[in-house]
Amino acid sequence: MRILITDGMDKGAIAQLKANGHEVTEQFYEPDQLGAALRDFDVCVVRSATKVRAKHLDEAKGGQLKLVIRGGVGVDNIDVEYAEANGIAVKNTPKASSDSVAELALAHMFSCARFISIAGHTMREDKWEKKAYGKGIEIGGKTLGVIGYGRIGQALGRMAQGLGMKVLAYDIFHFDGLENANMQYVGMDELLQKADFISLHTPAIDGKPLINAENIAKMKDGVVFINTSRGNNVDEAALLDALNSGKVRAAGLDVYAEEPAKNKELYSHPSVSCTPHIGAATKEAQQRIGAEVVDIIESFKK
């Protein structure tokens, strides 16, 4: 098959696809060029940068396109229902990056607890602000609320329990065998009211953001909030107000309402630990994603 990889992929996986007899093209296309380009390929593999919308699929009609693969978890950058209604399969790699995203969420938790981001920044400005950043908090013994307890949420929950945290999880699905003395499923309001740290791991939500002024008001004073899911799940104005008032002690953000991030007041806030959407950007995760993409293509070919 002819395979287009628009946003990069592990080199070992690309070599494996070629060894399996496929023709592989690595090229990013601007939105106004993507649809026409898709006509010439059987498979398109994207990550976050490329958005495969209905208009692109319309432009690709009459061509070879049979399969779109998202190298990652969320598929909100693909019009899935429209693609499948037009005979184009859509797949993703939900297992490959779970640990990497969970580790980044945990890293942001440590950063927020101990001022690592802002303290390091001020040192690069030749400042020695030991007193200002000498009022950190410990993670051990605290309660972590995980909103969205799928693969990534569960991975973070296991890590947190290993650090001596109690985990409260909210999800519309409850998986058997996960609850124990240090992990329980609870309702959303109970999680918001009891958690010292809250980490968001839900898919992209259409309409009203899940973390809005109303839900922030239900949180503990001084809560630490982490988002490595999708930026539009959070009302950024409400979060900024909460950071300024001290209602939210600190926030760790890897995703934003607009990307590249444009809300400078938020991402440059002294109580924000920020990264540029790098949750799955580890060598190990990219190798696993690549291997899973190869498996999807080989299974689809059969």
C-alpha positions as CSV (number, residue, x, y, z in Angstrom):
1,M,0.0,0.0,0.0
2,R,1.0,3.7,-0.4
3,I,1.3,5.2,3.1
4,L,1.5,9.0,3.9
5,I,3.0,10.0,7.2
6,T,2.3,13.7,7.8
7,D,3.6,14.4,11.3
8,G,6.6,12.1,11.7
9,M,6.9,8.6,13.1
10,D,9.5,6.4,14.7
11,K,12.2,5.6,12.1
12,G,12.2,1.9,13.0
13,A,8.5,1.6,12.3
14,I,9.0,3.4,8.9
15,A,11.8,0.9,8.1
16,Q,9.5,-2.0,9.0
17,L,6.7,-0.7,6.8
18,K,9.1,-0.4,3.9
19,A,10.5,-3.9,4.6
20,N,7.0,-5.2,4.5
21,G,6.7,-3.9,0.9
22,H,4.8,-0.7,1.4
23,E,5.7,2.6,-0.3
24,V,6.1,5.3,2.5
25,T,6.0,9.0,2.0
26,E,6.9,11.4,4.9
27,Q,5.5,14.8,4.2
28,F,3.4,17.5,6.0
29,Y,0.7,19.1,3.9
30,E,-0.9,22.5,4.6
31,P,-4.7,22.2,5.1
32,D,-5.5,23.6,1.7
33,Q,-3.3,20.9,0.0
34,L,-4.1,17.9,2.2
35,G,-7.3,16.7,0.6
36,A,-5.9,16.5,-2.9
37,A,-2.8,14.7,-1.6
38,L,-4.9,12.1,0.1
39,R,-6.2,10.8,-3.2
40,D,-2.9,9.2,-4.0
41,F,-2.5,7.2,-0.7
42,D,-4.2,4.1,0.8
43,V,-3.3,5.0,4.3
44,C,-2.6,8.3,6.1
45,V,-0.9,8.4,9.5
46,V,-1.2,11.6,11.6
47,R,-0.3,12.8,15.0
48,S,-1.6,16.1,16.4
49,A,-0.5,18.7,13.8
50,T,-2.5,17.4,10.9
51,K,-6.3,17.8,11.0
52,V,-8.3,15.5,8.7
53,R,-11.6,17.2,8.3
54,A,-14.7,16.4,6.2
55,K,-13.6,18.8,3.5
56,H,-10.3,17.0,3.1
57,L,-12.2,13.7,2.9
58,D,-14.5,15.1,0.2
59,E,-11.5,16.3,-1.8
60,A,-10.0,12.8,-1.5
61,K,-13.1,11.1,-2.9
62,G,-12.5,9.0,-5.9
63,G,-8.9,8.3,-4.8
64,Q,-7.3,5.4,-2.9
65,L,-7.7,6.4,0.7
66,K,-9.0,3.5,2.9
67,L,-7.5,4.1,6.4
68,V,-6.6,7.0,8.6
69,I,-4.5,6.3,11.7
70,R,-4.0,8.7,14.6
71,G,-0.6,7.9,16.3
72,G,-1.8,8.6,19.8
73,V,-5.0,8.4,21.9
74,G,-7.4,11.2,21.0
75,V,-9.0,11.3,17.5
76,D,-10.6,14.7,17.8
77,N,-8.3,16.0,14.9
78,I,-10.1,13.6,12.6
79,D,-13.8,13.7,11.6
80,V,-14.3,10.1,12.5
81,E,-18.0,9.7,11.8
82,Y,-17.8,11.4,8.4
83,A,-14.8,9.2,7.4
84,E,-16.4,6.0,8.4
85,A,-19.7,7.0,6.7
86,N,-17.7,7.3,3.6
87,G,-16.0,3.9,3.8
88,I,-12.7,5.1,5.4
89,A,-11.6,3.3,8.5
90,V,-10.2,5.3,11.5
91,K,-7.8,3.8,14.0
92,N,-5.7,5.1,16.9
93,T,-3.0,3.7,19.2
94,P,-4.5,4.0,22.7
95,K,-2.1,1.8,24.6
96,A,1.2,3.1,23.4
97,S,1.5,6.5,25.1
98,S,-0.3,6.0,28.4
99,D,2.7,5.7,30.7
100,S,4.4,8.7,29.0
101,V,1.4,11.0,29.5
102,A,0.9,9.8,33.0
103,E,4.5,10.4,33.9
104,L,4.3,14.0,32.5
105,A,1.2,14.6,34.6
106,L,3.1,13.4,37.7
107,A,6.1,15.6,36.7
108,H,3.7,18.6,36.7
109,M,2.4,17.6,40.1
110,F,5.9,17.7,41.5
111,S,6.7,20.9,39.7
112,C,3.6,22.6,41.1
113,A,4.2,21.2,44.6
114,R,7.8,22.4,44.8
115,F,7.8,25.5,42.5
116,I,10.3,23.7,40.2
117,S,9.3,25.6,37.0
118,I,9.2,29.2,38.4
119,A,12.2,28.7,40.7
120,G,14.3,27.4,37.9
121,H,13.2,30.3,35.7
122,T,14.2,32.9,38.3
123,M,17.6,31.3,38.8
124,R,18.3,31.8,35.1
125,E,17.6,35.5,35.8
126,D,20.3,35.4,38.5
127,K,17.9,35.5,41.4
128,W,18.2,33.4,44.5
129,E,14.7,33.3,45.9
130,K,15.0,30.5,48.5
131,K,12.5,32.1,50.9
132,A,9.9,32.7,48.2
133,Y,9.9,29.1,47.1
134,G,10.6,27.5,50.4
135,K,7.0,26.8,51.2
136,G,6.4,23.7,49.1
137,I,4.1,20.8,49.8
138,E,4.6,17.0,49.8
139,I,2.7,14.7,47.5
140,G,2.8,11.7,49.8
141,G,-0.3,11.4,52.0
142,K,-2.4,13.7,49.8
143,T,-5.5,12.8,47.8
144,L,-5.3,12.8,44.0
145,G,-8.6,13.1,42.0
146,V,-8.4,11.6,38.5
147,I,-11.1,12.7,36.2
148,G,-11.3,10.1,33.4
149,Y,-10.0,6.8,34.6
150,G,-9.1,5.1,31.3
151,R,-5.6,3.8,30.4
152,I,-3.8,7.1,31.2
153,G,-5.8,7.8,34.3
154,Q,-5.2,4.3,35.6
155,A,-1.4,4.6,34.9
156,L,-1.3,7.8,36.9
157,G,-3.4,6.3,39.7
158,R,-0.9,3.4,40.0
159,M,2.0,5.8,40.2
160,A,0.3,8.0,42.7
161,Q,-0.5,5.1,45.0
162,G,3.1,4.0,44.8
163,L,4.0,7.5,46.2
164,G,1.6,7.1,49.1
165,M,-1.3,9.1,47.7
166,K,-5.0,8.2,48.0
167,V,-6.7,8.1,44.6
168,L,-10.3,9.1,43.9
169,A,-11.5,8.4,40.4
170,Y,-14.4,9.7,38.4
171,D,-15.4,8.0,35.1
172,I,-18.7,7.0,33.4
173,F,-17.2,3.5,33.2
174,H,-16.1,1.5,36.2
175,F,-13.5,-1.2,35.7
176,D,-13.6,-4.2,38.0
177,G,-10.6,-5.0,40.2
178,L,-9.1,-1.5,40.5
179,E,-10.6,-0.4,43.8
180,N,-8.7,-1.0,47.0
181,A,-8.0,0.8,50.3
182,N,-6.2,3.6,48.5
183,M,-8.3,3.9,45.3
184,Q,-12.1,4.4,45.0
185,Y,-14.5,5.5,42.4
186,V,-16.5,8.5,43.5
187,G,-18.9,11.0,42.0
188,M,-17.6,14.2,40.4
189,D,-18.7,16.5,43.2
190,E,-17.1,14.4,45.9
191,L,-13.8,14.3,43.9
192,L,-13.8,18.0,43.4
193,Q,-14.5,18.6,47.1
194,K,-11.9,16.2,48.5
195,A,-8.9,16.1,46.2
196,D,-5.7,18.0,47.0
197,F,-4.5,17.4,43.4
198,I,-6.8,17.0,40.4
199,S,-5.6,15.6,37.0
200,L,-7.8,15.7,33.9
201,H,-7.7,12.7,31.5
202,T,-11.0,12.9,29.5
203,P,-11.4,13.0,25.7
204,A,-12.1,16.3,24.0
205,I,-15.5,17.6,25.1
206,D,-17.9,19.4,22.8
207,G,-19.6,22.4,24.2
208,K,-19.2,23.6,27.8
209,P,-15.7,22.9,29.3
210,L,-15.8,20.4,32.1
211,I,-13.5,22.5,34.3
212,N,-15.3,25.7,34.5
213,A,-16.0,28.4,37.1
214,E,-18.8,26.3,38.7
215,N,-16.6,23.2,39.1
216,I,-13.6,25.1,40.2
217,A,-15.7,26.7,43.0
218,K,-16.4,23.2,44.3
219,M,-12.7,22.4,44.6
220,K,-10.6,22.7,47.8
221,D,-8.9,26.0,48.4
222,G,-5.3,25.6,47.3
223,V,-5.9,22.7,45.0
224,V,-3.3,21.8,42.3
225,F,-4.8,21.2,38.9
226,I,-3.2,19.3,36.0
227,N,-4.3,19.0,32.4
228,T,-2.6,16.7,29.9
229,S,-5.9,15.8,28.1
230,R,-7.2,18.5,25.7
231,G,-7.1,22.3,26.2
232,N,-10.8,22.9,25.3
233,N,-11.8,20.8,28.4
234,V,-10.9,23.8,30.5
235,D,-12.3,27.3,30.7
236,E,-8.9,29.1,30.7
237,A,-10.4,32.4,31.9
238,A,-11.9,30.7,34.9
239,L,-8.7,28.9,35.7
240,L,-6.7,32.1,35.4
241,D,-9.1,33.8,37.8
242,A,-8.7,30.9,40.2
243,L,-4.9,31.1,40.0
244,N,-5.0,34.9,40.7
245,S,-7.3,34.5,43.7
246,G,-5.3,31.6,45.1
247,K,-8.3,29.2,44.9
248,V,-6.0,27.1,42.7
249,R,-2.5,27.0,44.2
250,A,-0.9,26.0,40.9
251,A,-1.6,24.4,37.5
252,G,0.4,22.1,35.4
253,L,-0.6,22.4,31.7
254,D,0.5,20.5,28.6
255,V,-2.5,21.4,26.4
256,Y,-4.3,24.7,25.6
257,A,-7.5,26.0,24.0
258,E,-5.4,27.2,21.0
259,E,-2.2,25.5,20.0
260,P,0.5,26.8,19.6
261,A,-0.6,28.4,22.9
262,K,-1.7,32.1,22.6
263,N,-3.0,32.8,26.1
264,K,0.3,34.2,27.4
265,E,-1.3,35.5,30.6
266,L,-2.0,31.9,31.5
267,Y,1.1,30.0,30.4
268,S,3.4,32.7,31.8
269,H,1.6,32.9,35.2
270,P,4.1,32.3,38.0
271,S,1.9,29.5,39.4
272,V,1.8,27.6,36.1
273,S,4.1,24.8,35.1
274,C,3.8,24.5,31.4
275,T,4.9,22.3,28.5
276,P,4.1,22.5,24.8
277,H,1.9,19.4,24.3
278,I,4.6,16.8,24.8
279,G,2.7,14.2,26.7
280,A,3.5,11.4,24.3
281,A,6.8,12.8,23.3
282,T,9.2,10.2,24.7
283,K,11.5,7.9,22.7
284,E,9.8,4.8,24.2
285,A,6.3,6.0,23.5
286,Q,7.1,6.8,19.9
287,Q,8.6,3.4,19.4
288,R,5.5,1.8,20.8
289,I,3.2,4.0,18.7
290,G,5.2,3.1,15.6
291,A,5.0,-0.6,16.4
292,E,1.2,-0.3,16.9
293,V,0.8,1.6,13.6
294,V,2.6,-1.2,11.8
295,D,0.4,-3.8,13.4
296,I,-2.8,-1.9,12.5
297,I,-1.7,-1.6,8.8
298,E,-0.7,-5.2,8.6
299,S,-4.0,-6.3,10.2
300,F,-6.0,-4.0,7.9
301,K,-4.2,-5.3,4.8
302,K,-5.4,-8.8,5.7
